[in-house]
Amino acid sequence: MDGSKANFKYAFFVESADQRAVAVFTEHCGYFELAAFELRIETVIREIFTSRYPEVDDDDD
């Protein structure tokens, strides 16, 4: 490997059935087809939950 890296936010990948190729689909950068030879894919999953409703103060003071 030559040390090249690519980082994408909001992307997912699909590996071919014979595990020789990988397609990476991104939100804004299109998609990439890569040979799986010496390819390393790292995934980071971040789940962020937000509420549209204000928090309710349940104190009955």
N, CA, C and O of each residue as an XYZ file, in Angstrom:
244
protein
N       0.852     -1.188      0.000
C       0.000      0.000      0.000
C       0.889      1.239      0.000
O       1.979      1.246      0.572
N       0.395      2.286     -0.657
C       1.197      3.505     -0.750
C       0.860      4.533      0.321
O       1.460      5.608      0.346
N      -0.075      4.233      1.196
C      -0.435      5.144      2.272
C      -1.541      6.134      1.922
O      -1.876      6.993      2.737
N      -2.108      6.028      0.731
C      -3.200      6.922      0.349
C      -4.426      6.662      1.220
O      -4.690      5.530      1.623
N      -5.172      7.736      1.503
C      -6.374      7.622      2.323
C      -7.486      8.461      1.721
O      -7.233      9.454      1.039
N      -8.704      8.057      1.979
C      -9.881      8.839      1.616
C     -10.856      8.751      2.777
O     -11.125      7.662      3.286
N     -11.378      9.874      3.190
C     -12.349      9.922      4.279
C     -13.642     10.517      3.757
O     -13.629     11.532      3.061
N     -14.761      9.886      4.093
C     -16.065     10.364      3.668
C     -17.009     10.381      4.862
O     -17.010      9.456      5.674
N     -17.801     11.422      4.964
C     -18.881     11.459      5.950
C     -20.138     10.956      5.268
O     -20.328     11.183      4.073
N     -20.978     10.293      5.992
C     -22.276      9.824      5.500
C     -22.127      8.930      4.272
O     -22.776      9.156      3.251
N     -21.281      7.928      4.372
C     -21.035      7.010      3.261
C     -21.261      5.573      3.718
O     -21.255      5.277      4.913
N     -21.461      4.685      2.742
C     -21.526      3.251      3.037
C     -20.845      2.518      1.903
O     -20.659      3.070      0.818
N     -20.473      1.272      2.155
C     -19.791      0.500      1.122
C     -20.484     -0.836      0.904
O     -21.153     -1.362      1.793
N     -20.306     -1.373     -0.304
C     -20.840     -2.678     -0.669
C     -19.694     -3.471     -1.270
O     -18.998     -3.000     -2.170
N     -19.509     -4.668     -0.767
C     -18.439     -5.538     -1.262
C     -19.017     -6.524     -2.271
O     -20.121     -7.033     -2.080
N     -18.277     -6.796     -3.343
C     -18.754     -7.739     -4.354
C     -18.792     -9.148     -3.774
O     -18.107     -9.447     -2.796
N     -19.594    -10.004     -4.385
C     -19.766    -11.372     -3.879
C     -18.444    -12.141     -3.867
O     -18.210    -12.959     -2.978
N     -17.590    -11.885     -4.839
C     -16.306    -12.597     -4.884
C     -15.215    -11.877     -4.092
O     -14.067    -12.321     -4.078
N     -15.562    -10.779     -3.437
C     -14.679     -9.983     -2.583
C     -13.468     -9.428     -3.340
O     -12.393     -9.267     -2.761
N     -13.640     -9.141     -4.616
C     -12.553     -8.562     -5.398
C     -12.711     -7.061     -5.609
O     -11.768     -6.386     -6.022
N     -13.896     -6.543     -5.329
C     -14.138     -5.117     -5.534
C     -15.045     -4.578     -4.443
O     -15.814     -5.309     -3.819
N     -14.930     -3.277     -4.235
C     -15.748     -2.581     -3.250
C     -16.274     -1.304     -3.900
O     -15.528     -0.604     -4.586
N     -17.533     -1.003     -3.692
C     -18.112      0.265     -4.128
C     -18.414      1.089     -2.885
O     -19.044      0.604     -1.945
N     -17.963      2.328     -2.886
C     -18.210      3.247     -1.781
C     -19.163      4.315     -2.285
O     -18.865      5.013     -3.254
N     -20.305      4.442     -1.630
C     -21.325      5.421     -2.005
C     -21.312      6.543     -0.974
O     -21.422      6.296      0.227
N     -21.177      7.783     -1.455
C     -21.092      8.929     -0.554
C     -22.298      9.835     -0.760
O     -23.026      9.712     -1.746
N     -22.494     10.737      0.178
C     -23.649     11.638      0.081
C     -23.442     12.724     -0.979
O     -24.363     13.025     -1.738
N     -22.257     13.307     -1.037
C     -22.036     14.434     -1.941
C     -20.913     14.221     -2.952
O     -20.721     15.062     -3.830
N     -20.179     13.137     -2.854
C     -19.024     12.921     -3.737
C     -19.254     11.809     -4.755
O     -18.300     11.360     -5.390
N     -20.478     11.359     -4.926
C     -20.758     10.292     -5.883
C     -20.376      8.932     -5.329
O     -20.481      8.679     -4.128
N     -19.927      8.057     -6.230
C     -19.528      6.727     -5.772
C     -18.186      6.363     -6.385
O     -17.777      6.925     -7.401
N     -17.513      5.418     -5.753
C     -16.189      4.988     -6.176
C     -16.160      3.469     -6.232
O     -16.650      2.802     -5.320
N     -15.596      2.928     -7.282
C     -15.391      1.487     -7.397
C     -13.904      1.225     -7.215
O     -13.078      1.802     -7.922
N     -13.562      0.358     -6.272
C     -12.170      0.107     -5.925
C     -11.871     -1.382     -5.951
O     -12.697     -2.202     -5.549
N     -10.689     -1.717     -6.427
C     -10.240     -3.105     -6.325
C      -9.954     -3.393     -4.857
O      -9.368     -2.561     -4.165
N     -10.355     -4.545     -4.386
C     -10.222     -4.867     -2.970
C      -8.817     -5.338     -2.600
O      -8.555     -5.602     -1.427
N      -7.919     -5.448     -3.558
C      -6.562     -5.890     -3.296
C      -5.859     -4.891     -2.384
O      -5.723     -3.719     -2.735
N      -5.421     -5.338     -1.236
C      -4.732     -4.522     -0.230
C      -5.547     -3.303      0.191
O      -4.978     -2.263      0.525
N      -6.844     -3.419      0.178
C      -7.724     -2.327      0.584
C      -8.129     -2.530      2.030
O      -8.484     -3.638      2.434
N      -8.077     -1.474      2.799
C      -8.516     -1.537      4.193
C      -9.617     -0.497      4.388
O      -9.427      0.687      4.109
N     -10.752     -0.952      4.863
C     -11.883     -0.054      5.099
C     -12.138     -0.003      6.591
O     -12.302     -1.035      7.242
N     -12.170      1.193      7.120
C     -12.484      1.399      8.529
C     -13.824      2.112      8.598
O     -14.068      3.059      7.850
N     -14.674      1.668      9.477
C     -15.974      2.313      9.623
C     -16.111      2.901     11.015
O     -15.667      2.323     12.007
N     -16.728      4.045     11.058
C     -17.055      4.702     12.320
C     -18.541      4.981     12.274
O     -19.033      5.628     11.350
N     -19.244      4.499     13.260
C     -20.689      4.714     13.313
C     -20.984      5.687     14.446
O     -20.660      5.439     15.607
N     -21.600      6.786     14.077
C     -21.992      7.773     15.082
C     -23.488      7.943     14.993
O     -24.038      8.222     13.928
N     -24.128      7.773     16.111
C     -25.579      7.957     16.150
C     -25.877      9.207     16.961
O     -25.510      9.307     18.132
N     -26.533     10.136     16.335
C     -26.876     11.390     17.000
C     -28.390     11.522     16.986
O     -29.022     11.521     15.929
N     -28.950     11.633     18.160
C     -30.394     11.767     18.284
C     -30.707     13.156     18.831
O     -30.159     13.570     19.852
N     -31.569     13.850     18.159
C     -32.008     15.147     18.643
C     -33.525     15.151     18.725
O     -34.199     14.389     18.032
N     -34.035     15.992     19.554
C     -35.474     16.094     19.731
C     -35.965     17.427     19.183
O     -35.311     18.458     19.340
N     -37.107     17.390     18.548
C     -37.720     18.625     18.076
C     -38.517     19.296     19.183
O     -38.973     20.428     19.022
N     -38.685     18.620     20.282
C     -39.521     19.129     21.356
C     -38.647     19.568     22.525
O     -37.652     18.913     22.837
N     -39.008     20.666     23.169
C     -38.218     21.108     24.329
C     -38.352     20.109     25.473
O     -39.363     19.421     25.615
N     -37.307     20.055     26.276
C     -37.355     19.148     27.430
C     -38.375     19.658     28.432
O     -38.533     20.865     28.620
N     -39.061     18.726     29.071
C     -40.085     19.060     30.058
C     -39.482     18.909     31.427
O     -38.875     17.883     31.735
N     -39.642     19.915     32.251
C     -39.156     19.882     33.636
C     -40.244     19.229     34.471
O     -41.333     19.784     34.616
N     -39.957     18.041     35.029
C     -40.959     17.285     35.786
C     -40.927     17.599     37.279
O     -41.541     16.874     38.062
N     -40.234     18.651     37.696
C     -40.192     18.996     39.123
C     -41.548     19.551     39.546
O     -42.072     20.484     38.937
N     -42.096     18.966     40.588
C     -43.395     19.403     41.098
C     -43.222     20.240     42.360
O     -43.938     20.042     43.342
N     -42.266     21.181     42.337
C     -42.009     22.003     43.530
C     -43.021     23.089     43.701
O     -42.941     23.862     44.655
